[in-house]
Amino acid sequence: MTPRRKGLLGAIAALTAAAGVLHYADAPALLAFCVAAAALAGLAWVVSFATEQVGERFGPSITGVLQSTLGNLPEFFVVLFALSSGEVVVAQFRSSGRSSPTRCWYSGS
């Protein structure tokens, strides 16, 4: 791993920790949201980087399984966090919003 990537991983870890601290310290909502969004984007890069590394080591079949599995995690977490906050409508919208276009795409509608 290059020194640049190590630095990026450290920065992403720091952003992730800062997002948690800002959330629980009752910081201004906009600031906490922006830091959390930057941390989430960084974590998405980490997942992408890790998937590439696994692909280089184990081949395209394992990489395909990982990409299809990990590609649905963000939606799963949005629904999970929405339900834990009592936002049932948001969870229902996210669930049906993703599955309906996907069903139409695969069914040819």
C-alpha positions as CSV (number, residue, x, y, z in Angstrom):
1,M,0.0,0.0,0.0
2,T,1.3,3.4,-0.9
3,P,1.9,6.1,1.6
4,R,-0.8,8.2,-0.1
5,R,-3.4,5.4,0.5
6,K,-2.3,5.0,4.1
7,G,-2.8,8.7,4.6
8,L,-6.3,8.6,3.0
9,L,-7.2,5.7,5.2
10,G,-6.1,7.7,8.3
11,A,-8.1,10.7,7.1
12,I,-11.2,8.6,6.5
13,A,-10.8,7.0,10.0
14,A,-10.5,10.5,11.5
15,L,-13.6,11.8,9.6
16,T,-15.6,8.8,10.7
17,A,-14.6,9.4,14.4
18,A,-15.3,13.1,14.0
19,A,-18.8,12.4,12.6
20,G,-19.6,10.2,15.6
21,V,-18.3,12.9,18.1
22,L,-20.2,15.7,16.3
23,H,-23.4,13.6,16.4
24,Y,-23.2,12.8,20.1
25,A,-21.9,16.2,21.1
26,D,-25.0,17.9,19.8
27,A,-23.0,19.9,17.2
28,P,-24.8,22.0,14.6
29,A,-26.8,19.6,12.4
30,L,-25.4,20.9,9.1
31,L,-21.8,20.5,10.3
32,A,-22.5,17.0,11.6
33,F,-24.2,16.1,8.3
34,C,-21.4,17.4,6.1
35,V,-18.7,15.6,8.1
36,A,-20.8,12.4,8.1
37,A,-21.3,12.6,4.4
38,A,-17.6,13.1,3.7
39,A,-16.9,10.1,6.0
40,L,-19.5,8.0,4.2
41,A,-17.9,8.8,0.9
42,G,-14.5,7.8,2.2
43,L,-15.9,4.6,3.6
44,A,-17.4,3.8,0.2
45,W,-13.9,4.3,-1.3
46,V,-12.5,1.9,1.3
47,V,-15.0,-0.8,0.3
48,S,-14.2,-0.2,-3.4
49,F,-10.5,-0.4,-2.7
50,A,-10.8,-3.6,-0.6
51,T,-13.0,-5.2,-3.3
52,E,-10.3,-4.5,-5.9
53,Q,-7.7,-6.0,-3.7
54,V,-9.7,-9.1,-3.2
55,G,-10.3,-9.3,-6.9
56,E,-6.6,-9.1,-7.7
57,R,-5.9,-11.9,-5.2
58,F,-8.9,-14.3,-5.9
59,G,-10.2,-13.5,-9.4
60,P,-13.3,-12.1,-11.0
61,S,-15.9,-14.6,-9.7
62,I,-15.3,-13.7,-6.0
63,T,-15.1,-10.0,-7.0
64,G,-18.5,-10.2,-8.6
65,V,-20.0,-11.8,-5.6
66,L,-18.6,-9.1,-3.3
67,Q,-19.7,-6.3,-5.6
68,S,-23.2,-7.5,-5.8
69,T,-23.4,-8.2,-2.1
70,L,-21.7,-5.0,-0.9
71,G,-23.6,-2.8,-3.5
72,N,-26.8,-3.3,-1.5
73,L,-25.4,-2.5,1.9
74,P,-25.9,1.3,1.8
75,E,-29.6,0.8,1.2
76,F,-29.8,-1.8,3.9
77,F,-28.3,0.6,6.4
78,V,-30.6,3.5,5.4
79,V,-33.6,1.3,6.0
80,L,-32.1,0.0,9.3
81,F,-31.4,3.5,10.6
82,A,-34.7,4.9,9.4
83,L,-36.6,2.1,11.3
84,S,-34.5,2.6,14.4
85,S,-35.5,6.3,14.3
86,G,-39.2,5.5,13.9
87,E,-39.2,6.7,10.2
88,V,-41.3,3.9,8.8
89,V,-42.4,5.9,5.7
90,V,-38.7,6.5,4.8
91,A,-37.9,2.8,5.2
92,Q,-40.9,1.8,3.1
93,F,-40.0,4.3,0.4
94,R,-36.4,3.1,0.2
95,S,-37.5,-0.5,0.1
96,S,-40.1,-0.1,-2.6
97,G,-38.1,2.6,-4.5
98,R,-35.2,0.3,-5.1
99,S,-37.0,-2.9,-5.7
100,S,-39.6,-1.5,-8.2
101,P,-37.2,-0.2,-10.8
102,T,-35.1,-3.3,-10.3
103,R,-38.0,-5.5,-10.9
104,C,-39.0,-3.5,-14.0
105,W,-35.4,-3.7,-15.3
106,Y,-35.2,-7.4,-15.0
107,S,-38.7,-8.2,-16.2
108,G,-38.3,-6.0,-19.3
109,S,-41.2,-3.7,-18.4
